[in-house]
Amino acid sequence: MKLVIDASVTLKWSLKNEADEQNVVEAIGLLNAISTGTHTMIQLPHWLAEVAAVLVRRQSNDIQLALTSLRSLGGSVAFGTYELYLRAAELSVRLNHHLFDTLYDVLALERRATLVTADERYYRIAASEGAIARLADFSSS
């Protein structure tokens, strides 16, 4: 299965020991499925920058280890086309939501993949677009 993993899920991999993180078990299960090749991950270049920005604020002492671990996952990086950015911008306006989230969503739609998110608000407003799954409901089986 091809997956696009947004920053809300990816951050759980590095912040798994923080008490306020929810759905860490599901996130780690997903990470294991990607690591073993059960699922493949597709990302846009901004994914790592978005994750790094949060980790710098929340876990700066382990930033090198966290980013190295993410880089080692492999997967493919999809460089967005003009059409992808245009479609994501239109979705952002229509949903009244942040462009970075709609970029993940449109990438999943275009690549016939599934976006996995822990962002409940975004899931609620974008579920009707298709190709999106809540981390809380995700099963690696």
C-alpha positions, 0 to 999 in steps of 0.5 A, spaced: 500 500 500 502 506 498 502 511 503 503 519 504 504 520 512 503 527 514 507 531 519 502 529 525 503 522 524 511 523 523 512 527 529 509 521 533 515 517 531 520 522 534 515 524 540 513 517 542 515 518 549 512 524 551 506 523 555 501 527 551 502 524 545 496 519 542 495 514 538 503 512 538 502 505 538 498 506 531 504 510 529 509 505 531 505 500 527 505 504 521 513 506 522 514 498 522 510 497 516 514 502 512 520 499 515 519 492 513 516 494 506 509 492 507 507 499 505 511 504 501 511 512 503 511 517 498 512 524 500 513 531 498 520 535 500 516 540 505 515 534 509 521 533 512 522 541 513 515 541 517 517 535 521 524 538 523 521 545 525 517 542 530 522 538 532 527 543 533 522 547 538 520 540 542 526 536 542 532 540 540 537 535 543 535 529 539 534 533 532 540 530 528 538 523 530 531 524 529 532 527 522 537 521 520 532 516 522 527 519 518 531 520 512 533 512 513 526 510 511 527 511 504 520 512 500 520 516 494 520 524 494 515 527 489 516 533 487 510 537 486 508 539 479 504 546 478 498 542 477 499 539 484 500 545 487 494 549 484 490 543 486 492 543 493 491 551 493 484 550 490 482 545 496 486 549 501 481 555 499 475 550 499 476 547 505 479 553 509 485 550 511 492 550 511 496 549 504 501 544 507 495 539 509 492 539 502 498 538 499 499 531 502 492 530 501 492 532 493 499 528 493 495 522 495 489 523 490 494 523 485 498 517 486 493 513 488 495 512 495 492 514 502 494 520 506 494 518 514 493 523 518 493 524 526 490 531 525 482 530 527 480 537 524 483 536 517 480 529 517 473 531 518 473 536 513 477 532 508 474 525 509 469 527 503 475 528 498 477 521 499 484 517 500 485 519 507 485 515 513 485 517 521 491 514 524 487 512 530 483 507 525 489 505 521 491 498 521 498 495 518 494 489 517 
